[in-house]
Amino acid sequence: MRDGSAPTSRPTLDQVARAAGVGRGTASRVLNDSPHVSSQARARVLRAVADLGYVPNQAARSLVTRRTDTVALVVSEPEERVFGEPYFAAIVRGIGQRLGEAGLQMLLAMPSGDSERTRAAAYLADRHVDGVLLLSLHAEDPLPALLEERDVPTVTGGRPSAVRPRCVVDVDNLAGGRTAVQHLVGTGRRRLAVLAGPQDMSSGRDRLVGALDAADDAGIPPDGVSVAYGDYSEESGRRAMTELLGAGPAPGAVFAASDLMAVGALRALRSAGLSVPDDVSLVGYDDAPVARLTDPELTTVHQPVTRMGQVMVDLLVDRLSGVEVPRETVLQTRLVVRGSA
């Protein structure tokens, strides 16, 4: 340092050790949180770090600790869905918030096809990340099993079909589907349509089963319930609703497995000259921002998507710290009544 000016290069670990009066190995153990250091030496090293403004070299630190301070978020959906649908925006918001609070970075991966998933598993298992968050898993996706086999700490959003992961965060979709249809039946409508989500996903199956259970409990015969399928997108909801309208009498009540599907259904109903809620009661699922923008505003099942992302990160951080975590954490839904039903 000359004339009180700032150093021309950043301080090194050797300089920290000299300033603290300890060996380089002791300084390194302090910075890597080793318990094998006296409290006096730890205090001197930390004081030297503060005085010198030392910042550890992350690449060198990771060679010692085997930690990268990076977590991978793997979403098994196309880019247009991940960046265009409100569900993913909300859950990524929760994940990003919690990772930031934990001092972790996020790596986003969207593999498509078995070969890409196999390559992703090899990359993730090779210590490029500390742990993995898996979202939007479809049937027979090999990633959960591959990561578990390679001892990569993983938390899964939603239950996959093929394996039982060590840590899952899910929403009570059975109860959500049941609540939606119970509300529709309570409006006095007896002819019911269900626009179900993808059946290769547990959320799509569970919402349909819950809806059919509620219809059965209400004494609605099987021929009083029409079912068509979509993929949670708006266009698939429009197609499914159009299909049902073309197959027989218009239903008096419709449960759509996502708010976007409900928006598509609303378009199809209006094109057919039907009014919501005068002719048809309509309930969606998600409580996405779009539910407050429709006319009428959409009655929907709220699922705590942002909270789900936060809980996934909390559990992964616990796993990285060696803390035992529950095998399954289930978050509750609630009905939000607006103008459509």
Stockholm file with secondary structure:
# STOCKHOLM 1.0

chainA/1-341         MRDGSAPTSRPTLDQVARAAGVGRGTASRVLNDSPHVSSQARARVLRAVADLGYVPNQAARSLVTRRTDTVALVVSEPEERVFGEPYFAAIVRGIGQRLGEAGLQMLLAMPSGDSERTRAAAYLADRHVDGVLLLSLHAEDPLPALLEERDVPTVTGGRPSAVRPRCVVDVDNLAGGRTAVQHLVGTGRRRLAVLAGPQDMSSGRDRLVGALDAADDAGIPPDGVSVAYGDYSEESGRRAMTELLGAGPAPGAVFAASDLMAVGALRALRSAGLSVPDDVSLVGYDDAPVARLTDPELTTVHQPVTRMGQVMVDLLVDRLSGVEVPRETVLQTRLVVRGSA
#=GR chainA/1-341 SS CCTTCCCSSCCCHHHHHHHHTSCHHHHHHHHTTCSCSCHHHHHHHHHHHHHHTCCCCHHHHHHHHCCCSEEEEEECSCHHHHHHCHHHHHHHHHHHHHHHHTTCEEEEECCCSHHHHHHHHHHIIIIISSEEEEESCCTTCSHHHHHHHTTCCEEEESCCSSCCCSCEEEECHHHHHHHHHHHHHHTTCCSEEEEECCTTSHHHHHHHHHHHHHHHHTTCCGGGEEEEECCSSHHHHHHHHHHHHHHSSCCSEEEESSHHHHHHHHHHHHHTTCCTTTTCEEEEEECCGGGGTSSSCCEEEECCHHHHHHHHHHHHHHHHTTCCCCSEEEECCEEECCSCC
#=GC SS_cons         CCTTCCCSSCCCHHHHHHHHTSCHHHHHHHHTTCSCSCHHHHHHHHHHHHHHTCCCCHHHHHHHHCCCSEEEEEECSCHHHHHHCHHHHHHHHHHHHHHHHTTCEEEEECCCSHHHHHHHHHHIIIIISSEEEEESCCTTCSHHHHHHHTTCCEEEESCCSSCCCSCEEEECHHHHHHHHHHHHHHTTCCSEEEEECCTTSHHHHHHHHHHHHHHHHTTCCGGGEEEEECCSSHHHHHHHHHHHHHHSSCCSEEEESSHHHHHHHHHHHHHTTCCTTTTCEEEEEECCGGGGTSSSCCEEEECCHHHHHHHHHHHHHHHHTTCCCCSEEEECCEEECCSCC
//
